[in-house]
Amino acid sequence: MAVAIPRVGHEQRLSVVDHLTELRARLLVSLAALAVAFGFSMWQNHALLHIINKPLEHETQRQVRAGNGPLGATYSVQQSARVVASQVQVVVAALERPGSGASASTRSSLQSVGPALKRAAGALSVPAHGEKPVTLGIGEPFTTTVGIALIFAVILALPVLLYQLYAFLLPALSPGRQRSTTLLALPIPLLFSAGVVFGYFVVLPAAVRFFQNFNSGEFNVLVQASQYYHFAAVTLLAMGLLFQVPVAILAATRAGVVSPRQLRSNRRYALLACGLVAAFLPGDAVTLVLETVPLYLLFEVSLLLATLLERRTARRARAAGAA
């Protein structure tokens, strides 16, 4: 069934039924986009789980190699068995050589033991495993996979969802306000995506490293899948929202709540606020700097754009007064 969404102008007057009809059409389009994105995410769920598990992989492998937790204890036993197998292999190789002093029957029996020891030592030499989060319930792998697919579906369908919301609310604004709102709304998906990428490559690995190493010698650390994915989703969502600072600053300056001159005179407070936000995020001193610098750069870019818009508005006002 085709869904037609009529274009509504600012001067056009619609009844309640017309508004509800438009809202229904836009909701259907949004649900269709979300369903397509969800189907794609479920199709590629193995790749998505690999992507979201990547920040956990390195730190968990290091914990296992250090012998921490039940997986680390198993790996330590495995490495000890590999050393013993290698030493026994050396002894067997020495005994099966002619002139070793062993009898012919003993050397003959040891010739079949050597290949088996070599295979055993090779199997015990595999790298440490355990980078994947664990599940505790019989249905948790399915529910966790569906939840991850839904989160990625919302991210993929976000431009369509935001556009439908924007198109539904835009006719209520005057033409001048519509242009300003369009300029403010266009960067929102791009800034959100940039925040998610920044959170994935900088914030989330630092948070995993901090929490995995915090007092880890006193606990058997096993990362549960549902809790890890919830933590990762909240972290990435928070960074996506933090990167909306330029939109918030531009909206505040356009509404007259604050002026660019006031923002310039309070730069030190903005830097302090960026540092406080980064300090609340888990990580070490290097991560603190890596998180503070992009946030402050976003503030400076917002201030520059607000200043340019203010000057353009002032020039238009002078031109209108002269005319």
N, C-alpha and C positions, 0 to 999 in steps of 0.2 A: 504494500500500500504506500503510495507516494505521499510525502508530507510536505505541503506547501506552506512556507512561512512568509506572509506578506511583509513588505517594507513599510514601516510606520514612520510618518514624519512628525516633527515637533508640534505643528499646528493641527494635526489630525486628532479628532476626538473619537474615542472608541468606547463602546459600552463595556460593562463588566464581563459579559459573555465573550466579546471579542478579545479582551485581555486574557481571559482564561483559555480561549482557543489558541492564541499565540503562545501562551505559556506551555500548553500541552504539546504543541508542535516542537517547541524548543527542548522540552524534556525528552521527547521521543528521539530527537536527533542526538542529544547528549547520551541517552541510554544506548543507542545504536553504536555510537563511537566507543563508549565504554565496553560494550559487549565485544566489538571487534578487537579492541586492545587486549581484553581479557583472554579471548581465544588465542591471540598471538602469544601472549605471555605463558599460557598453559602449554602451548606447543613447544615453546623454547624454555620450559621450566628448568631443565638441567643446566642450561647456560646461565640462566638468571641466578640459580642457587650457587653456581660456581663463582659468579661475580660477587655476590653478597658474602660468600664464605672467604673470599680472598684476603680481606684484612685480618681475619682470624687465623689464617693458615700459618703465617710466618711465626707469630708469637706462640701458638700452640705447639708447633714443631720444636721450638726452642725449649719450651717447658718439658716436652717429652725427652729430648736429648739430655736435659739436665737431670732427668730421673725423678721429676716431681709428679705426684699423682699416681693413680693406678696404672695409667698408660706408660708413664715414665718408669715405674718399677718393672713393668713387663719388658720394656725396651732394655733396661739395665741387665735383666736376667738374660735376655736374648744376646746382648753383646758379650756377656761373660761366657755363655755357651759357645759363641762363635770363637772366642779366644781358646777355649778348651778344645774345640774341634780342630782348630788350626794346629795347635800343639800336638794333638794326637795324630794328625795327618803327617806332621814332620817325623814323628816317631815311627809310624807305620812305613813311611817311605824309606827310612833308614834301615829298618829291619828286613824289608823285602829285597834289598840289594844283595847280590851275590857277595860273599865274604863277610856278611854281617854277623856270622856266628849262629844264625837261626837255621833250623833244619829245613830241608826242601819242602816238606809238607806244610810247615809253618809259613814259609815264604809263599807257597801256592795259595794258601787260604787268605793271606794278607793282600794278595793282588786283587781280590774281589772287594776287600774292605776299603781300599784307597779311593775308587770312584764314588762309593757311597758317602765317604767322609767329605769329599770335594763338593758333592751336591748339597750336603747338609750345611757346610760352611758357606756356600753361595746363598742358600736360602736364608741363613741367619745374618747375612750382610746387607739385606734390603734396608733402605732408609727408614727413618722413624715415621710412623703413621699416627693419626689421631687428630688431624686438622679439622675434621668435620664435626659439627655439633651433634650431641646425642639426643635421642628421643626416648621418652619414658612411657608413652602410652601407645596402645595398639593402633589408634587412628591418628596419632600426632604427625607422622610423615605426610599423610594426605591433607590434613587441615593446615599444616604449616606450608605445604606447597601451594595450596589454594590461596592462603593469605599473602604469600610473597607475590604470586601472580596478580592478585587484586591490587596490591600496592604499586607494582610496575604498570598495571593497566591504568590506574588513576594518573600516574606520572605521564604516560604516553598520551592519554586522552585529555590532559590538562589544557592544551591550547584550545581544543574544541569546546570544552566545558566553560572556560573563561570567556571565549568569544560569544557563546550563547547567552551567558549572563550579561555580558557587556551590551549585546545587541538588544536584549529585552529592556534594560534600564536606560539606554541612551536616549530614546525619544522624549523622556521626561525632562531632559536638559535643553537649554537654549542652544542655538547654533554655535555661539562663542564658547560656551561651556563644553559642548561636544568636542570641539577641536582640542581644548585643553585636556579633557578627559582621555581622548584618543592618544595624545602624546604621553600621558602618564600611564595608560594601560598597556601600550605596546611593549615596554621593557619588562613587564612583570614575568612572563614565562621565561624569557632569557635570563633574567636575574635569578629566578628560582632554580633553573637548570644549573647555572654557574655555582650557586650555593650548594646544591646537591653534589656536584662534582668536587668542589672544594672540601666538603664534609667527608666524601668518600676517600679521597686521596690524602687528606691531612688530619682531619679531626678524628674520624673513626679509628684509623690505625693507632693514633696516639692514645685514644680512650681504651682500646683493647689492650695495648701494651701496659698502661697504667693499672687497670683492674686485674689483668692476668698476673702481674708481678707483685701486687700488693699483698704482703703477708702470705705468699703462696707456699712457703715452707711449712705452714701450719695447717694446710687444708689439702684434701684430694680434689683437685680442680677438674671438674667436668662441665663443659659449657652446654647448657640445655638449649635446644634449637629454638623453641618458641620464645624464650626470654632473650636470647641473643638477637633474633630477628626483630623483636619488639624494640629492643635498645637501639639497634641500627636504624630502624625506621624513624624513631623519635629523634635521633641525632641528626639524620639527614634532613628531616622535615624542619627541625629547628634552624639548621644552617640555611636552608632554602628561604625561610621566613626572615632570618637576619639579613640576608642579601637584598631584602626589599627596602632597606634603609634609604637608598636614593629616591625611591618613589614616595616614601613617607615625607622626606625632607622637601621635595618639590611640591607635594600637595600642601604642606604646611606653609611654604612661602607663597604659593599661589593664592591660598586662602587668607593671607595676611596675618596668620598666627605668629609668625616670626619672620624677620627680614634677613637677607644674606649678610648685611652688615653686622647684625647681632651674632650670626653664626661665626663670622670671621673673628670677631672679638672674643669668642669663647672656644677657640680651637683647643686650648689645653684641656678644657672639660670634656670635649669630644674624644681626645686622645685617652684621657683617663677612663672614660666610659668604655671605649674599645678594649682597653687593657683589663678592666673589670670583667667584661663579658668573656674575654679569652681566659681569664684566671678561673672563672667558674667552670670552664670546660676542662676535662681531665687531660693531663699531659705534663711534660717536663718544661724546663726553661726554654729550650729551643722551640718546642711546639707553641709555647706562649707567644713568642715573637712571630712565628709563622701565622698564627691566628690573629694577632693584633694588627699587623701591617695591612692585610687586605681589607679589614674592616675600616681602618682609618683612610685608606685609599678610596673606598666607597664614599666616605664622608666628604673627602676633598672633591671627588668628581661631582657629587651632588651639589656641593657649594658652587662649583664652577658653572654648572648648568643653571642653577637658580640665579646666579649673577647675570648670566647671558640673557635669560628670560626677562629678568627685571629691567635690564637696559633696553631690550627690544620693546617691552611694554611702554617704557618711558619715551622712547623715540616715537612710537605710534601716537602716544598722548600729545606730544608736542606738535607732531604733524597735524593731528586733528584740530588742535587749538589754533594753529596758524591758518588752517583752511577755513 
